[in-house]
Amino acid sequence: MRGKWNKKSKIDLKQGVFLCKLKMRLITDIKENKGLIEASIKKYGHGAEHNYWNLRYLDGKKTKSAFFSYEDGSGIMCIMNGKSMEMLPGILAPEKNNLGVLKGFLDYALFKESMEKVFVVLPAGYKEAISRVKRYKVPKYQRTFYLPVYNLKKWDNSMPGKKWKKLRNLFNKLHSHHKVLFTPCRDIDRGDLRKIVGDWKKKRGSTEGLWQPQFYDNIIENNFKGLENARSLVVDGIPCTISGGWRIPHSNNYYSALGLSNYKFEGVGEVSTIYELNLLRRKEYSYVNFGQSDKPLLDFKKKFYPEKIEAEVLFSASKSV
């Protein structure tokens, strides 16, 4: 029965990184268990996605946000969609226990919850380890996401020199022809913010081509609760972008979770990003992670010269028989 502690389960890894005799359960009422999830994040949080409201906003008509929990506070944030389940990146556990926690999650989802498929998002090494376990079937296909990370101590808002000429010209051109403001989203009418999301969805294609599009709608309806630095670039009185995110647990780093644009004016996406970097620099964050990107989106983010680009792979696991 979901939400109740399961009988003690032993996870014995040949890799020798984790031997666990802990009770585990799948929590599907994340509102009622907000304190438990936040306590797990406070204890073990380290990743960009480790934010309770991030999980909360993924709840939708076709999806159910859930939390796979061990009694010691470790766990995995995930979403359920019919007979499939997908974890959010980052395992809430001491690093030495990550593989054990992941196997416990897969076993619970596939064999107790009878999920047909579980999608995992982690660095490629985890796929290699899971592929060696006979009870799992792991296809060769995977999708790679790139995560550009920027050193804010090196960010210079004057964007000097030839390296920054194109961005500097976009910034100056927009300001020379229009009135531009970088405004807190809470000061903007929700209808205008919904319109940005709608225009962005149309530009990106049908909602079927977007990952969990209800995420953005839920954020607006909840007035950006749980987010920091939510801003919109307003051009000639028209809100054109939405940006925002949160501090990554146990760090002085920031995750930019939102980056939407209605594309109404040339350069609004770039100029909004410049303003966001300026804001984060003033607030003295050390690094900012601009989140998962496929190749085309990564090309846009490379305009701001990340210090490093991390990578994660999305792959699936199912029962081997």
KANOR-V193249 format. One record per residue. RES is the residue in three letters. SS is DSSP state (A for helix, B for strand, O for the rest). PSI is psi in degrees with one decimal (none if undefined). BURIAL is + if it has 16 or more other ideal C-beta (glycine too) atoms within 10 Angstrom, else -. Layout:
# KANOR-V193249
RES|SS|PSI|BURIAL ; RES|SS|PSI|BURIAL
This chain:
# KANOR-V193249
MET|O|126.7|- ; ARG|O|139.3|- ; GLY|O|-14.6|- ; LYS|O|151.2|- ; TRP|O|133.0|- ; ASN|O|163.7|- ; LYS|O|156.3|- ; LYS|O|134.1|- ; SER|B|133.2|- ; LYS|B|124.7|- ; ILE|B|108.1|+ ; ASP|B|109.2|- ; LEU|O|128.8|+ ; LYS|O|-26.5|- ; GLN|O|-17.6|- ; GLY|O|19.9|- ; VAL|O|-17.0|- ; PHE|O|128.2|+ ; LEU|B|116.5|- ; CYS|B|135.3|+ ; LYS|B|52.4|- ; LEU|B|148.8|+ ; LYS|O|148.6|- ; MET|B|156.7|+ ; ARG|B|160.3|+ ; LEU|B|117.4|+ ; ILE|B|120.1|+ ; THR|O|-14.2|- ; ASP|O|84.7|- ; ILE|O|-20.1|+ ; LYS|O|-45.9|- ; GLU|O|-29.9|- ; ASN|O|28.3|+ ; LYS|A|-43.8|- ; GLY|A|-41.8|- ; LEU|A|-43.3|- ; ILE|A|-43.1|+ ; GLU|A|-33.0|- ; ALA|A|-38.5|- ; SER|A|-42.4|+ ; ILE|A|-40.7|+ ; LYS|A|-35.5|- ; LYS|A|-44.4|+ ; TYR|A|-2.3|+ ; GLY|O|138.8|+ ; HIS|O|-16.4|+ ; GLY|O|165.0|+ ; ALA|O|-32.2|+ ; GLU|O|-3.1|+ ; HIS|O|81.7|+ ; ASN|O|125.5|+ ; TYR|A|-42.9|+ ; TRP|A|-26.2|+ ; ASN|A|-47.5|+ ; LEU|A|-41.9|+ ; ARG|A|-41.6|+ ; TYR|O|-9.8|+ ; LEU|O|-9.5|+ ; ASP|O|133.5|+ ; GLY|O|-173.7|+ ; LYS|O|-35.7|- ; LYS|O|-8.3|- ; THR|O|155.5|+ ; LYS|B|120.3|+ ; SER|B|141.8|+ ; ALA|B|168.4|+ ; PHE|B|120.5|+ ; PHE|B|120.0|+ ; SER|B|136.1|+ ; TYR|B|157.2|+ ; GLU|O|-16.0|- ; ASP|O|1.4|+ ; GLY|O|-12.2|+ ; SER|O|162.7|+ ; GLY|B|-172.8|+ ; ILE|B|129.2|+ ; MET|B|137.9|+ ; CYS|B|167.2|+ ; ILE|B|144.4|+ ; MET|B|139.3|+ ; ASN|B|93.7|- ; GLY|O|-120.6|- ; LYS|O|19.6|- ; SER|B|159.2|+ ; MET|B|144.4|+ ; GLU|B|129.6|+ ; MET|B|149.8|+ ; LEU|O|146.8|+ ; PRO|O|140.3|+ ; GLY|O|117.3|+ ; ILE|O|130.8|+ ; LEU|B|89.6|+ ; ALA|O|163.0|+ ; PRO|O|142.1|- ; GLU|A|-37.0|- ; LYS|A|-19.7|- ; ASN|A|-1.7|+ ; ASN|A|-46.9|+ ; LEU|A|-37.6|+ ; GLY|A|-43.2|+ ; VAL|A|-41.1|+ ; LEU|A|-43.6|+ ; LYS|A|-38.7|+ ; GLY|A|-41.0|+ ; PHE|A|-47.3|+ ; LEU|A|-43.8|+ ; ASP|A|-44.7|+ ; TYR|A|-45.6|+ ; ALA|A|-45.0|+ ; LEU|A|-39.1|+ ; PHE|A|-30.8|- ; LYS|A|-46.7|- ; GLU|O|-8.2|+ ; SER|O|37.2|- ; MET|O|141.8|+ ; GLU|O|-29.3|- ; LYS|B|141.4|+ ; VAL|B|128.4|+ ; PHE|B|132.3|+ ; VAL|B|137.0|+ ; VAL|B|105.6|+ ; LEU|B|168.9|+ ; PRO|O|153.3|- ; ALA|A|-28.8|- ; GLY|A|-30.7|- ; TYR|A|-35.6|+ ; LYS|A|-42.1|+ ; GLU|A|-41.9|- ; ALA|A|-44.9|+ ; ILE|A|-34.8|+ ; SER|A|-23.5|- ; ARG|O|-6.1|- ; VAL|O|121.1|+ ; LYS|O|-26.9|- ; ARG|O|-6.2|- ; TYR|B|144.0|+ ; LYS|B|118.6|- ; VAL|O|106.3|+ ; PRO|O|158.0|- ; LYS|O|-30.6|- ; TYR|O|137.3|- ; GLN|O|158.7|- ; ARG|B|131.8|- ; THR|B|132.9|- ; PHE|B|144.1|+ ; TYR|B|139.3|+ ; LEU|B|98.2|+ ; PRO|B|136.7|+ ; VAL|B|133.1|+ ; TYR|B|137.6|+ ; ASN|B|107.8|- ; LEU|A|-21.3|+ ; LYS|A|-21.6|- ; LYS|A|-3.0|- ; TRP|O|126.3|+ ; ASP|O|112.5|- ; ASN|O|-9.3|- ; SER|O|-12.5|- ; MET|O|62.8|+ ; PRO|O|158.1|- ; GLY|O|176.0|- ; LYS|A|-33.5|- ; LYS|A|-36.7|- ; TRP|A|11.4|+ ; LYS|A|-45.7|- ; LYS|A|-44.7|- ; LEU|A|-39.9|+ ; ARG|A|-40.2|+ ; ASN|A|-40.0|- ; LEU|A|-45.0|+ ; PHE|A|-48.4|+ ; ASN|A|-37.9|- ; LYS|A|-45.3|- ; LEU|A|-41.2|+ ; HIS|A|-27.7|- ; SER|A|-23.4|- ; HIS|A|-11.0|- ; HIS|O|160.6|- ; LYS|O|122.5|- ; VAL|B|129.5|+ ; LEU|B|149.4|- ; PHE|B|98.8|+ ; THR|B|138.2|- ; PRO|B|135.3|- ; CYS|A|-28.3|+ ; ARG|A|-14.2|- ; ASP|A|4.6|- ; ILE|O|140.9|+ ; ASP|O|135.2|- ; ARG|A|-32.2|- ; GLY|A|-38.3|- ; ASP|A|-37.7|+ ; LEU|A|-40.0|+ ; ARG|A|-36.1|- ; LYS|A|-37.8|- ; ILE|A|-46.7|+ ; VAL|A|-43.5|+ ; GLY|A|-44.9|- ; ASP|A|-39.3|+ ; TRP|A|-42.8|+ ; LYS|A|-41.9|+ ; LYS|A|-41.5|- ; LYS|A|-36.5|- ; ARG|A|-7.4|- ; GLY|O|-172.2|- ; SER|O|157.9|- ; THR|A|-22.1|- ; GLU|A|-22.3|- ; GLY|A|0.2|- ; LEU|O|144.2|- ; TRP|O|115.2|- ; GLN|O|64.3|+ ; PRO|O|-20.0|+ ; GLN|A|-18.2|+ ; PHE|A|-46.5|+ ; TYR|A|-39.2|+ ; ASP|A|-42.6|+ ; ASN|A|-37.3|+ ; ILE|A|-45.8|+ ; ILE|A|-43.9|+ ; GLU|A|-26.1|- ; ASN|O|15.6|- ; ASN|O|38.1|- ; PHE|O|27.3|+ ; LYS|O|134.3|- ; GLY|O|-4.9|+ ; LEU|O|154.3|+ ; GLU|B|155.1|+ ; ASN|B|32.7|+ ; ALA|B|118.5|+ ; ARG|B|158.6|+ ; SER|B|135.9|+ ; LEU|B|117.2|+ ; VAL|B|118.8|+ ; VAL|B|118.5|+ ; ASP|O|39.9|- ; GLY|O|-0.8|- ; ILE|B|115.2|+ ; PRO|B|128.4|+ ; CYS|O|-19.9|+ ; THR|B|164.5|+ ; ILE|B|125.5|+ ; SER|B|159.0|+ ; GLY|B|169.0|+ ; GLY|B|-145.3|+ ; TRP|B|161.8|+ ; ARG|B|135.1|- ; ILE|O|130.7|+ ; PRO|O|145.8|+ ; HIS|O|40.4|- ; SER|O|172.2|+ ; ASN|O|27.5|- ; ASN|O|161.6|+ ; TYR|B|143.0|+ ; TYR|B|118.8|+ ; SER|B|97.4|+ ; ALA|B|-20.9|+ ; LEU|B|137.2|+ ; GLY|B|73.6|+ ; LEU|B|146.8|+ ; SER|B|147.3|+ ; ASN|O|-1.4|+ ; TYR|O|24.4|- ; LYS|O|-27.1|- ; PHE|O|146.8|+ ; GLU|O|127.5|- ; GLY|O|6.3|+ ; VAL|A|-36.0|+ ; GLY|A|-45.9|+ ; GLU|A|-44.4|+ ; VAL|A|-39.2|+ ; SER|A|-40.8|+ ; THR|A|-38.9|+ ; ILE|A|-45.6|+ ; TYR|A|-39.8|+ ; GLU|A|-43.8|+ ; LEU|A|-40.0|+ ; ASN|A|-44.3|- ; LEU|A|-45.8|+ ; LEU|A|-36.0|+ ; ARG|A|-43.8|+ ; ARG|A|-33.5|- ; LYS|O|2.2|- ; GLU|O|33.3|- ; TYR|O|155.0|+ ; SER|O|-51.2|- ; TYR|B|156.1|+ ; VAL|B|133.0|+ ; ASN|B|122.6|+ ; PHE|B|9.6|+ ; GLY|B|174.8|+ ; GLN|B|135.4|+ ; SER|B|137.1|+ ; ASP|O|-178.7|- ; LYS|A|-49.0|- ; PRO|A|-42.8|- ; LEU|A|-34.0|+ ; LEU|A|-36.2|+ ; ASP|A|-38.9|- ; PHE|A|-45.5|- ; LYS|A|-24.5|+ ; LYS|A|-18.1|- ; LYS|A|-22.6|- ; PHE|A|10.7|+ ; TYR|O|74.3|- ; PRO|O|149.1|+ ; GLU|O|-33.8|- ; LYS|B|159.5|- ; ILE|B|111.5|- ; GLU|B|166.8|- ; ALA|B|143.9|- ; GLU|B|153.8|+ ; VAL|B|142.7|+ ; LEU|B|121.8|+ ; PHE|B|166.5|+ ; SER|B|154.3|+ ; ALA|B|141.2|+ ; SER|B|176.8|+ ; LYS|B|143.4|- ; SER|O|-18.6|- ; VAL|O|none|-
